[in-house]
Amino acid sequence: MHQLRIDGCDTGHVPIVGSAHITEADNLDYLASIESESVKLVVTSPPYNLGKDYERRSPLDDYLAAQTKVVAEAVRVLHPAGSICWQVGNYVDNGEIVPLDILLYDTFAKHDLKLRNRIVWHFGHGLHCSRRLSGRYETILWWTKTDDYTWHLDPIRVPSKYPGKRHFKGPRAGELSGNPLGKNPSDVWEIPNVKSNHPEKTTHPCQFPIELVERLVLSMTDEGDTVLDPYAGVGSAQIAAAMHGRTGIGCELDASYVAVARERFAQLADGTLRTRPMGKPVYDPNLPNGGH
């Protein structure tokens, strides 16, 4: 297991110490080694069974059966106050789309998990379709194990559309009508996906943008908690966890992706890792190329 301590992240008072770990292993074997109820957040984006370089295309029923086994282990290792965030898109077969979050709903529900949000992740770039509308969103199913789950809204608030708006009548006339820290980001998130011009781009064709995971880490965990990605890819979830004083762990079968992840961990430690800052506007007309 590769371990890295990330020191010096700014919290405004004391340095955060986070860590990032990745293991080259089958995820079921890896999950079996994790203590029950020890993980505060499971966040992942499993393959969509499209036959990309990093996956094998299999019959849909076989794919769902494999996912069922991983989900069961994810539930076992999840802390009672923890969350599972399962990010998926569509399985496509001969031009017909099959929404994987719909197919996976019962897989999670049978464990008595509670669905808190179906988060729509909207992005502006992707494949262009000719016989149907081009897909520009995927979804994150946010499940909790109990009603007493960790939740922090303030760290992920976004700027209000009208930050100076005030009550114009009633007992609070003249007071600010919105939260001064910003507004709830809602269940539709506009965050660029990692394409060729993205600062985080690696060899992986479908990697997580770090800022997507940051929102989940900051809102659903506390400092020192463990964040797990059982389909770790190039380590974006572990990086997001380590950046904020959490322990990021995960596994990946592809040795080349494990090597990339470890290189990124080292870059994070020495301050050279390129990331897109959380909350940066998707498009700024005052910057070259809109600030991408």
N, C-alpha and C positions, 0 to 999 in steps of 0.2 A: 504494500500500500504506500502510495506517495503522500507525504504530509508536508504542509507548508504553513508556516505561521505568518499572517499578514499583519504587520504592526503599523501604527501611525495614521489610521483613517480618522478623519476629523469628526468628532461628535460635539464639538463646542466646549468640552471640558477635559476629558481624558481620552487617551488613545484607545481605540477598539482593537482587540486582538481576535482575528478570525482565523479559520483554517480551511484548507481545501484538500480533499482526498479523492483519488480515483483508482479503481482496481480493474484490471483486464480480466473479466469473468462473465459467465452466463448470469443473467439477473436472478434467476430462481436460486441458483447456488449461492450467490452473493446475499440475497435477502434472507436465506436460511441462517446466515451467520449473524444477523442483526438481532439484538435483544427486543423482545416484545415491548410495545408501548414506549419506545425510546426516541421516536422521531416526531418532531412537532409539525413538520411540513413535508409532504411528498409532492414534488412538482416535477412533471415530466411531459414530454411529447413523444409518444411511441411512434414507430413507423406506421404509415397509413396503408400498408399492403399494396403499394403501387409498383413494386418491382424496381425501386431505385437502387443505386449501387450498394447502399448499406443495408439492404434487406432482401429477403426472398419472398416473392409473391406466392401466396398459397390460397387455397379455397377459402372463401369468406368465413365459413363455419369453423375451419381450423384456426384461422386468425383470431376469431372471437374466443375460441376455447383457450388459446394460449394467453390472451389478455386476461381471461377470467382467473387463471392461476396467478398471474402477477398481481392483479388487483387484490386477491385474497391475502397474499403475503404483505402487500402494502397496508392493508387494513390491520393485520396482525401487529406490525411494527409501529403503528400510529399511536401516538399519545392520546389519552382521553380528551385533551383540549386541543388536539391537532386537526389539521386540514389536509385534504388531498386535492390537488389541482391537476386535472388530466386534460391536456391540451391536444385537440385533434381537429382534423379537417374532414374531407370527404374521400371515401373510396370511390374510384371511378372505374366503371366496367363498360367498355364499348360505348362511350359517350353518355352513359347514365350515371348520375351521382347517387351515392348512398351515404347519408350523414352518419358518421361513426359515433357521434355523441348520442344520437337517438338509439343506435343499436347497443351502446354500452350502458345506457341508463339502468336497465334491470340488473346488470352485472354489479353495479354499485349499490343499488337500492336493496338488493337481497341481503346485504350486510347491515341493514338498518342504518345506513348513513343518511344524512340529511343534506339535500341539495340547497345551498344558500344562494348561489347565482349561476346563471349560464352566461359567462362573460363573452362578449363578441369582440374578438381582436380584428380590427380593420387595418388594412395596409394598402398602399397605393400601387404596388408593382407586383407583377406575376405573369404567368403565361396568358397569352391572348387566345381566346376561343373564337371559332368562326360559326359554330352551329348552336351555341348557347351563350349566355352572358358570362363574361370573364369573372372567375372567382377572385374575390378580394377580401375574404374574411375567413377566419377559423374560430373555433370556440374553446373556452376553458370551462370545464365543469368543476365547480368548487363545492366539495363535499366536506362536512364535518362529522366527527364521530359522536359528539354529544351536543347538547344545547349550551354547555359551558365551554365555549371555544375561545381561543386567543384571538383578539381583534383590536387593531389600532387604526383608526381612520386618519388621525391628524398627520402622520408621516407621509401619507400618499395624496393629500389634498392637492388640487390643481387650481391655478388662478381663476378667480371668479370672472365672469363675463363683464359684470358691472361692479368692480370692487368698491366704489364709493357710494353705491346705492344705499339710501336711508329710508326708514319708515316715514311716511308723509302725514300720518294721522294716528290718533290713538295715544295710549300712555307711553309708547316708545317713539313718538314722533321725534325725528332728528337723529335718532340712533342708527348706527349701521345695521342694515337688515340681513346681511350675510355674515358668515364666520370670517373673521379677519385673517385666518390662516388659509382661506380658500374654500373651494367647494368639493363635495364628494365627486370623484371622477366618473361615477355612474357605472353601468355594466357594459358600456361600449367604449373600447380603448383604441385610440388611433396611434399606433406605434409602428414605425417603419420596420419591415422585415429585412433580414440580412441578405442583401443582394450585392452585386459586384462593387458598387461604390460605397458600401457601408463600412465604417472604420473597423468593425469587428470581423469582417469577412475572413474565413479560413477555407480549408479544403472541403469542409462539410457542406453538402448542398442545401441542408435545411436546418441550420442551427438556430437556437433560441437567441433573440436579442436580449442582452443582459438586463436592460431596463424593464422588460416585461416581467422578468423574474423578481427584480428588485421590489416592485409594487407588492408582490405576493409575500416576499420575505419580510418586508417592513410592516405589513399590515397583519400578518398571521403568525408571527413568531416574536420572541423576545431575544435580547442579546444572550449569547451562550447556547441557544437552542440548536438542534440538529436539523438540517435540511437534506433530504434525500432525493436523488434522481436515479431511478433504476435503468434509464436509457440515456446515459450521461453524454454521449456524443463527444463534443470538444470542451465540455466542462463549464458551460455558461451558468448553469444553476449553482455549481459550487463557487464560482467566482462571485456571483451576486450575493451568496451567503457570506463568504469571507469578507467582502467589502463592508459588511455591516455587522461584524462581530459575531457571526454565527459559524457553526461548523458545517461545511458542505461536504457531503459524501455521495458516492455513486459508483456505478460500474458501466463498462462498455466492452463489447466483444471485439471491436476492430482495433487492432494494435496501433494502426496509424493515427486514429483519432485520439487514443490514449496519449500518444506521444505529443500530439498537438495540444491537448488539454494541459499536460504537464509543462509544456513550454509557456502556455498562457499563464499558468499559476506563477511561474518564475518571473514573468514580465510584470504581473500584478505586484509581486513582492518588491521588485526593484523600481517600480513606478513607470515602466515603459509600456504597459498594456494600453492599447488604444480602445476606448469605449465611447459610446454615445451617451452623453449625460442624461440621466432621468429627468423628464420634464422639459427637455429642449423642444422648441416648436418644430413641428414636422416641416414647415416651410416658412422661411423668413425672406421676404422680397428684398430686404436691404443687404443680404449677403450673397456672394457669388454662388451660383447654382442653387439658390434658395437655402443655403446653409447645410446641405446634406453632407 
